Amino acid sequence: MASSSESDISSSCCDQEVTHTDTPKNNKGPKVASVSSAWGLPEPVLRVGNRTIFTHGRPPWYNAEGQTQQPFVIGICGGSASGKTSVARVIIESLDVQWVSLISLDSYYKVLTPEQRLQAIACHYNFDHPSAFDLDLLENHLRRLRDGKTIEVPEYDFKTHSRTSKTNTVYGANIIIIEGILVFYSQAVAKLMDLKVFVDTDADERLSRRLRRDISERGRELNSVLEQYMRFVKPSYEQFIAPSMAQADIIVPRGGKNVVALQLIVQHINKRLKQCGLRSRHEFAKFPFILSNGALPTDSNDTTWENNNSTGVNNTVDDVFTMNNHLYDNKQYTTNGTSDKVCLPPQVHVLPSTPQRLGLHTLIRDRSTNQDAFVFYAERLMRPLCEAAMNLLPHMDIDIETPQGITYRGRKLATGTQICGVSILRAGEVLEPALCAVCKDIRLGKILIQTNPVTSEPELHYIRLPRDIKDCFVILMDATVATGAAAIMAMRILVEHDVPEDKIILISLIMASQGVHSVAYTYPKAHIVTTAVDSGLNDSYHIVPGVGNFGDRYFGTTLDLETR
């Protein structure tokens, strides 16, 4: 089985910075913070007393059409050690939102030249001057976050005065907070902010805080901190930072200690954030395309396929794979021998219902099938599913010479075609061996999405993707697709990682009709490949007739099928 090397893999903040806690009593769901820098915020989560606030997975950040809502961007400016991070912490804790991205300007210090590094070691380099920051990169990152894209925030090491080889992946969110001493200096950056807050703290208090922070957290010497403060920090505050106070919408004296001012800020933000919630699963389960049809597709012996170009004659396997480079196009699904038909979108490809394939479905759907048999027959379906997905990749003609010295005109993947597989954990992982058997040395990524027991919404917990995934055709794997909510979340993640929509191929053994249409409607350029489309969902969002809980039956984690 192919595996991915560490050098080719990027890991999101979800697996490095998220800690679990109990769901709040108000059932509004837990909060999550995505943080760009560890200097202003030593811990990757925010805390109130002994209680961890930011936890759990990321809820949907898009609507039923897969589009993100415009985030609310808050800029927090102020002198060094004025309490900007404390203000950001209070705002995040008080807001009624579930996901916040916090970016620190400290992450955007420029890479120093050897001469500048020597100056920094000797405390002769001005880190408080606008020229010390890569404000163009900050502007680019802020624009990407506003567009719902991911960014790779550099990590700066103040002990060595250099960027490390690591980066922190930060995602767009409901609220984006950017804090730093000069976040108002660049007009291009300031124009991207919806609310600008200036933290005004007494100079003596700022100096005492800076001494404690730089000595304890950054390993600095007392004399060097004082020298740098008098030589660079104080003049830069007077020349660049204090004048930017005029751009602020709100000025907060005494920083995080000013409870009244912070409460007013939170009230103002909440008033501007009034909007409809981004709930998705129940919308996908009641997809309008499905409700408008009188019949639903099902996998049965009476099922036939019709193509507009075939005058109602059933297609052979060869016809299927040569028709316009797709498995099926312009197709209709007839159910149970009736005249009712349901149109499937053109990018949905269902494998032919041969007697052998229907026999395999009969075995895996049978509740009396034991675990060993279930795994065996399910895996027999997985390989042809992966092979069908490979058929959608770009190919080119090639002439080769056979051992008999005869030229043979064949086909191969087009030059430069890169492929990677991404499984939606946990059930999607079962498709990885079949994909690796079909595509040698393929690199793999993983996305963990789980359903929140309170809201019934999918939540993102973990991401691990190849670094160059934007250059690849991505085969997205999930064993079954019910409402399509998890698949749409995973596809949204891929799009945010700059994967072109038409390079995404979702494969699944069994899909509900609602899931097929919701995914195809949300991402019309992506391809969907499955072995069967079932008629619908029950009140618990389980596929009907379905296969039960695929993960439980495959991994043997439960023997109770009565509730499935």
LOGU-169333 format. One record per residue (C-alpha): residue in one letter; z, x, y. Coordinates in steps of 0.25 Angstrom, whole numbers, padded with zeros to 4 digits, always signed. Each point is the difference from the previous one (the first is absolute). Layout:
LOGU-169333
AZXY ...
This chain:
LOGU-169333
M+0000+0000+0000 A-0004+0006+0013 S+0011+0003+0010 S+0000+0003+0015 S+0005+0013+0006 E+0010+0001+0011 S-0010+0006+0009 D-0009-0012-0001 I+0011-0011+0002 S+0006-0006+0012 S+0013-0007+0000 S+0004-0011+0010 C+0013-0002+0007 C+0003-0012-0010 D+0004+0010-0011 Q+0007+0010+0009 E+0007-0008+0011 V+0004-0014-0006 T+0014-0003-0005 H+0004-0013-0007 T+0011-0009+0004 D+0003-0015-0002 T-0008-0011+0006 P+0006-0005+0013 K+0007-0013-0001 N-0009-0006+0010 N-0011+0001-0010 K-0010+0006+0010 G-0002+0012-0009 P+0004+0014+0002 K-0006+0009+0011 V-0008+0013-0002 A-0002+0012+0009 S-0011+0010+0000 V+0004+0013+0007 S-0008+0011+0005 S+0010+0011+0002 A+0013+0004-0006 W+0006+0007+0012 G+0003-0012+0009 L+0004-0008-0012 P+0007+0009-0011 E+0000-0011-0010 P-0013-0007-0004 V+0007-0014+0001 L+0008-0006+0012 R+0014-0004-0003 V+0010-0009+0006 G+0014+0005-0003 N+0000+0001-0015 R-0011-0009-0002 T-0014+0004-0003 I-0010-0009+0008 F-0014+0005-0004 T-0003-0002-0014 H-0009-0006-0010 G-0015-0002+0000 R-0010-0003+0011 P-0003-0014+0001 P-0015-0005+0003 W-0004+0005+0014 Y-0013-0008+0000 N-0005-0014+0000 A-0007-0008-0011 E-0013+0006+0005 G+0005+0014-0002 Q+0000+0003+0015 T+0012+0006+0006 Q+0007-0005+0013 Q+0001+0008+0012 P+0013+0008+0000 F+0010+0000+0011 V+0000+0015+0005 I+0013+0004+0007 G+0001+0014+0008 I+0014+0006+0002 C+0000+0011+0010 G+0012+0008+0006 G+0005+0014+0001 S+0004+0009-0011 A+0012-0005-0008 S+0001-0013+0009 G+0002-0009-0012 K-0015-0004-0002 T+0002-0001-0016 S+0013-0008+0002 V-0007-0010+0008 A-0011-0001-0010 R+0010-0002-0011 V+0007-0011+0007 I-0014-0007+0003 I-0004+0001-0014 E+0013-0005-0005 S+0000-0012+0009 L-0015-0004-0001 D-0003-0012-0010 V-0012+0008-0007 Q-0001+0006-0013 W-0008+0013+0002 V+0001+0010+0011 S-0007+0013+0002 L+0008+0011+0008 I-0008+0012+0006 S+0007+0012+0006 L-0008+0008+0010 D+0007+0012-0005 S-0010-0001-0012 Y-0011+0003+0009 Y+0003+0014+0005 K-0013+0009+0000 V-0002+0011-0010 L+0005+0013+0007 T-0009+0012+0001 P+0007+0013-0005 E+0003+0004+0015 Q+0006-0014+0003 R+0008+0001-0013 L+0006+0013+0005 Q+0003-0006+0014 A+0007-0012-0008 I+0009+0009-0008 A+0004+0007+0013 C+0002-0014+0007 H-0011+0003+0010 Y-0009-0011-0005 N+0001-0014+0008 F+0001-0011-0011 D+0002-0010+0011 H-0013+0002+0007 P-0011-0011-0003 S-0009+0012-0004 A+0009+0002-0012 F-0004-0013-0006 D-0012-0005-0007 L-0001-0013+0008 D-0015-0002-0005 L+0005+0000-0014 L+0011-0010+0004 E-0010-0009+0006 N-0009+0000-0012 H+0011-0003-0009 L+0005-0011+0009 R-0013-0007+0000 R-0001+0001-0015 L+0013-0007-0002 R-0004-0011+0010 D-0012-0002-0009 G+0008-0001-0013 K-0004+0014-0005 T+0009+0011-0006 I+0003+0013+0007 E+0005+0014-0005 V+0011+0004+0010 P+0002+0015+0000 E+0013+0006-0003 Y+0006+0010+0010 D+0010+0011-0004 F+0008+0004+0013 K+0007+0011-0008 T-0014+0007-0002 H-0007-0006+0012 S-0011-0005-0008 R-0006-0012-0008 T+0003+0000-0014 S-0010-0003-0011 K+0006-0014-0002 T-0004-0013+0007 N+0006-0013+0000 T-0008-0012-0002 V+0003-0011+0010 Y-0006-0014-0001 G-0003-0011+0010 A+0011-0010+0002 N+0005-0012+0007 I+0007+0009+0010 I-0004+0014+0004 I+0010+0008+0007 I-0004+0014+0006 E+0011+0008+0007 G+0000+0013+0007 I+0002+0007+0013 L-0014-0001+0004 V-0006-0012-0006 F-0003-0006+0014 Y-0007+0013+0005 S-0014-0003-0006 Q-0006-0013+0006 A-0009-0002-0012 V+0013+0000-0009 A+0008-0009+0010 K-0011-0010+0001 L+0001-0003-0015 M+0015-0004+0001 D+0004-0015+0002 L+0014+0004+0005 K+0005+0013+0007 V+0015+0003+0000 F+0006+0011+0007 V+0014+0005-0004 D+0007+0006+0012 T+0012+0008-0004 D+0009+0009+0008 A-0005+0015+0000 D+0014+0005-0004 E+0000-0009-0012 R-0014+0004-0004 L+0004+0014+0000 S+0012-0001-0008 R-0008-0009-0011 R-0011+0011+0000 L+0010+0011-0002 R+0006-0008-0012 R-0014-0003-0006 D-0007+0013+0002 I+0011+0008-0006 S+0004-0009-0012 E-0013-0005-0004 R-0010+0010+0005 G+0007+0013-0003 R+0000+0005+0015 E+0009+0009+0007 L+0009-0005+0012 N-0006+0010+0010 S-0014-0002-0004 V+0002-0015+0002 L+0006+0001+0013 E-0010+0010+0005 Q-0012-0009-0005 Y+0007-0012+0007 M+0001+0007+0014 R-0013+0006-0001 F-0009-0011-0006 V+0007-0013-0003 K+0006-0003+0013 P-0012+0004+0009 S-0010-0008-0010 Y+0009-0012+0001 E+0000+0000+0015 Q-0015+0003+0001 F-0006-0009-0012 I+0010-0009-0006 A+0008-0006+0012 P-0013-0004+0007 S-0005-0008-0012 M+0012-0009+0002 A-0009-0008+0010 Q-0009-0004-0012 A+0012-0006-0008 D+0001-0015-0001 I+0015+0001-0003 I+0010+0011+0003 V+0012+0001-0008 P+0012+0008+0006 R+0009+0007-0010 G-0009-0002-0012 G+0005-0006-0012 K+0013-0003+0006 N-0005-0010+0009 V+0001-0012-0009 V-0004-0011+0010 A-0013+0007+0004 L-0004+0002-0014 Q+0003-0015-0004 L-0009-0004+0012 I-0011+0009-0005 V+0001-0005-0014 Q+0000-0015+0005 H-0013+0004+0009 I-0007+0006-0013 N+0004-0011-0009 K-0006-0010+0011 R-0013+0007+0000 L+0000+0001-0015 K+0000-0015-0003 Q-0012-0002-0009 C-0003-0006-0014 G+0006+0008-0012 L-0009+0008-0009 R+0002-0007-0013 S-0011+0001-0010 R+0003-0003-0014 H+0001-0015+0001 E-0013+0000+0008 F-0007+0007-0010 A+0005-0009-0011 K-0006-0012+0008 F-0012+0007+0004 P-0010-0011+0007 F-0012+0005-0008 I+0007-0004-0013 L+0005-0013+0005 S-0014-0004+0004 N-0005+0001-0014 G+0002-0011-0011 A-0001+0009-0012 L+0006+0014-0002 P-0005+0011-0009 T+0007+0002-0013 D-0003+0009-0012 S-0004-0008-0012 N-0011-0001-0011 D-0007-0010+0009 T-0001+0009+0012 T-0015+0003+0004 W-0005+0009+0011 E-0012-0004+0008 N-0008+0008+0010 N-0009-0005+0011 N-0011+0009-0005 S+0001-0004-0015 T-0002-0015+0000 G+0013-0003-0007 V-0003+0009-0012 N+0012+0008-0004 N-0001+0015+0003 T+0001+0011-0010 V+0008+0012+0001 D-0012+0009+0004 D-0004-0011+0011 V+0014+0000+0006 F+0000+0015+0002 T-0014+0001+0006 M+0001-0012+0009 N-0001+0006+0015 N+0009+0011-0004 H+0012-0010-0002 L+0006-0006-0012 Y-0003-0014+0006 D-0005-0005+0013 N-0002-0014+0006 K+0008-0006-0012 Q+0007-0013-0004 Y+0011-0002-0010 T-0001-0013-0008 T+0013-0004-0007 N+0002-0007-0013 G-0014-0005-0002 T+0001-0009+0013 S-0010-0001+0011 D+0010+0005+0010 K-0002+0014+0005 V+0007+0010+0008 C-0007+0011+0008 L+0006+0014-0001 P-0003+0009+0012 P-0012+0010-0003 Q+0009+0012+0000 V+0009-0006-0012 H-0005+0006-0013 V+0005-0007-0013 L-0003+0007-0013 P-0009-0009-0010 S+0008-0009-0009 T-0004+0005-0013 P+0006-0005-0013 Q+0008+0014-0002 R+0005-0001+0015 L+0005-0014-0002 G+0006+0004-0013 L+0008+0011+0007 H+0004-0010+0011 T+0005-0010-0011 L+0009+0011-0006 I+0006+0005+0013 R+0002-0014+0005 D+0007-0005-0013 R+0015+0000+0003 S+0003+0004-0015 T-0008+0013+0001 N+0011+0011-0001 Q+0001+0012+0009 D-0008+0010-0008 A-0012-0010-0002 F+0001-0004+0014 V-0001+0015+0005 F-0012+0003-0010 Y-0008-0012+0004 A+0002+0001+0015 E-0004+0014+0000 R-0013-0003-0008 L-0003-0009+0013 M+0003+0011+0010 R-0011+0010-0004 P-0012-0010+0002 L+0007-0004+0013 C+0000+0014+0005 E-0014+0002-0004 A-0005-0012+0007 A+0007+0006+0013 M-0007+0013-0002 N-0013-0008-0001 L+0002-0004+0015 L+0000+0015+0005 P-0013+0006+0006 H-0009+0007-0010 M-0012+0008+0000 D-0012+0004-0009 I+0001+0013-0007 D-0010+0007-0010 I+0007+0008-0011 E-0006+0007-0012 T+0004-0004-0014 P+0003+0009-0012 Q-0014-0003-0004 G-0006+0005+0013 I-0004-0014+0005 T+0003-0004+0014 Y+0009-0012+0001 R+0001-0008+0013 G+0015-0004+0001 R+0010-0004+0010 K+0013+0006+0006 L+0009-0002+0011 A-0006+0003+0014 T+0003+0014+0005 G+0012+0001+0008 T+0007-0013-0006 Q+0015+0002-0001 I+0008-0010-0008 C+0015-0002+0000 G+0009-0011-0007 V+0012-0007+0006 S+0009-0009-0008 I+0009-0011+0005 L+0013+0003-0007 R+0005-0004-0009 A-0010-0008-0008 G-0013+0007+0006 E+0005+0013-0006 V-0004-0004-0014 L-0015+0001+0004 E+0001+0015+0004 P-0002+0005-0015 A-0013-0009-0001 L-0005+0005+0014 C+0003+0015-0004 A-0008-0002-0013 V-0012-0005+0008 C+0001+0009+0011 K+0003+0014-0003 D+0010+0008+0009 I+0002-0012+0009 R+0011+0001+0010 L+0010-0011+0001 G+0009-0006+0010 K+0011-0011-0001 I+0005-0011+0009 L+0013-0008-0003 I+0000-0014+0005 Q+0011-0010-0004 T+0003-0014+0003 N+0012-0003+0009 P+0008-0010-0008 V+0005-0007+0013 T-0014-0002+0007 S-0009+0001-0012 E-0008+0010+0009 P-0006+0013-0006 E+0007+0012+0006 L-0005+0015+0000 H+0010+0010-0006 Y-0008+0012-0003 I-0013+0007+0002 R-0006+0013-0006 L-0015+0002+0003 P-0010+0011+0000 R-0001+0007+0013 D-0015-0001+0001 I+0000-0015-0005 K-0008-0004+0012 D-0012+0008-0006 C+0001-0007-0013 F-0004-0013-0007 V+0013-0006-0004 I+0002-0008-0013 L+0012-0008+0003 M+0007-0005-0013 D+0009-0011-0003 A+0002-0007-0014 T+0000-0014+0006 V-0002-0006+0013 A+0006-0014+0003 T+0000-0003+0015 G-0006+0013+0004 A+0011+0003+0010 A+0004+0014-0007 A-0015+0004-0001 I-0003-0004+0014 M+0012+0008+0005 A-0005+0012-0008 M-0014-0001+0005 R+0006-0001+0014 I+0007+0013-0002 L-0013+0007-0005 V-0007-0005+0012 E+0011+0005+0009 H-0002+0014-0007 D-0015-0001+0005 V-0006-0004-0013 P-0013-0008+0003 E+0002-0014-0005 D-0013+0000-0008 K+0005+0012-0008 I+0012-0008-0006 I-0002-0005-0014 L+0012-0009-0005 I+0000-0001-0015 S+0010-0010-0007 L+0000-0005-0015 I+0003-0015+0005 M-0001-0006+0013 A+0004-0014+0005 S-0011-0007+0008 Q+0009-0001+0012 G+0001+0016+0000 V-0015+0002-0002 H-0003-0008+0012 S+0011+0005+0009 V-0003+0014-0003 A-0015-0002+0002 Y+0002-0007+0013 T+0009+0010+0006 Y-0008+0012-0004 P-0014-0005-0002 K-0007+0014-0001 A+0009+0004-0012 H-0004-0002-0014 I+0009-0008-0010 V-0002+0002-0016 T+0008-0008-0010 T-0001-0004-0014 A+0004-0015+0003 V+0003-0009+0011 D+0010-0011-0003 S+0001-0014+0005 G+0012+0002+0010 L+0015+0002+0002 N+0013-0008-0003 D+0011-0002+0010 S+0006+0013-0003 Y-0013+0007+0003 H-0003+0004-0014 I-0014+0000-0005 V-0004-0013-0009 P-0003+0001-0011 G+0002+0015+0002 V+0007+0010-0009 G+0014-0001+0004 N+0007+0012+0007 F-0010+0011-0003 G+0010+0011+0003 D+0011-0005-0008 R-0009-0003-0012 Y-0007+0014+0001 F+0013+0008+0002 G+0009-0009-0008 T+0010-0001+0011 T+0004-0015-0004 L-0002-0009-0012 D+0002-0013+0008 L-0013-0006+0001 E+0005-0014+0003 T+0002+0002+0015 R-0014+0007+0001 
